Amino acid sequence: MRARFVFLLVCLGGPAVADTSEDWALHGQATVIEQYHPGFHSAYRGANSLDPSSSGRETVNLTAYAGARVWDGGEAWADLEMDQGFGLSNTLGVAAFTNGEGSKVGKAVPYLRLHRLFFRQTFDLGGESEDVAGAANQLGGSRTTDNVVVTLGKFSPTDIFDSNDYAHDPMHDFLNWAVIDAGPWDYAADAWGYSYGGAVEWSFSDWTLRGGLFDLSRVPNGTELMRGLGQYQLDGEIERRFKLGGRDGAVKLLGFASRGELGDYSDAVALALATRQTADISLVRRGAWKSGVSLNVQQALSDDLGAFLRATLDDGSKEGDEFTDMTNSVALGLSLKGASWDSKDDTLGLAFETGGMSEAGQRFFALGGLGILIGDGRLDHYDREDVVEAYYAATLWQGISAGLDYQFIANPAYNADRGPVSVFGVRLHGEF
């Protein structure tokens, strides 16, 4: 425990001095998340199952962000991160996994990764001038409301696409994977969630159009990326901003398509039945497309209350290749600031998410198949995996917050013979 707080104190400091235009910046953050679940009912378990006995795990990550303005409108960033710890059951057993800061590569000893190394160029196209606040991966300055932003290098597609003011940041808001991101969106990434690629954003009036091209991992859910776009993903998003009852809102429509070595669930099932072996998706991978679409809505309901909705559907015939094993999902929730109880910097959040698996995927897992996160060895009784999450984040001092999180998960891994599971979490976060 002492080591965790040493890690935290390394990254904590006073708030950055406000400046309308920055030529360079250094930021840091530290996040510690503890999660625990008591024992739960389990008729059976497999290689990728959530451990049915009571269990607790922790994750610790520290990030240093360094950025510099290389010329007018151009900035370069490098993010070095230290990770340590494990998700529950080594990040296995739940499709809508419980810890958004828990990568798929858990280690007991801290290790370093250069997760982001990218260049961003902003082209002003006119309109009113607006201030851009300095933050991690964003130099303070100004730009016109109509602009084009080009980002190239190594970063996460979620840095650009599918953002939501109320549910997108596990350091500050919800923790569940399928609440903070569109669960069925297998965004191109290595096992830590980052990829090589580029994105273009064109903002004009109340609209923004986004497009991106990213490397897939060499093998689905792998630790190494496919260089040179030998396997790739295309992402496109349309955003429309508006006011409803005088309150800010936005709707985003995301389309995505991956081209890579992917396994078809039906092919794996046919091979398993013919050979009387356990279903193995790796034996039937071949060049194929996998696509999907996601709707993302946010709306302020008052000065302190906001609502969000995500609805996502992908090609259920193919394996989950980068993020998780989910072919359809709906998530919705509320976020309430604490001004009404004299804690204006605190936040209370409540969300519900329901995820499903295609019939082809159900047959695959019923024959003992293993996915990215799930695989109980059997799937005798399929049901939707449902999640309810509630969190409270309290600001202790400027830049330092602590939070409590609770998640109720029914039918983990779509298995009605296991669960339900209650997951209790504590989060400590600091940044400068």
Secondary structure, 3 states (H helix, E strand, C coil): CHHHHHHHHHHCCCCCCCCCCCCEEEEEEEEEEEEEECCCCECCCCCCCCCCCCEEEEEEEEEEEEEEEEECCEEEEEEEEEEEECCHHHCCCCCCCCCCCCCCCCEEEEEEEEEEEEEEEEEEEEEEEEEECCECCECCEEEEEEEEEEEEEEECHHHCCCCCCCCCCCCCCCCCHHHHCCCCCCCCCCCCCCEEEEEEEEEECCEEEEEEEEECECCCCCCCECHHHCCEEEEEEEEEEEEECCEEEEEEEEEEEEEEEEEEHHHHHHHHHHHCCCCCHHHHEEEEEEEEEEEEEEEECCCCEEEEEEEEEECCCECCCCCCCCCEEEEEEEEEEEHHHCEEEEEEEEEEEEEECCHHHHHHHHCCCCCCCCCCCCCCCECCEEEEEEEEEEEEECCEEEEEEEEEEECHHHECCECCEEEEEEEEEEEC
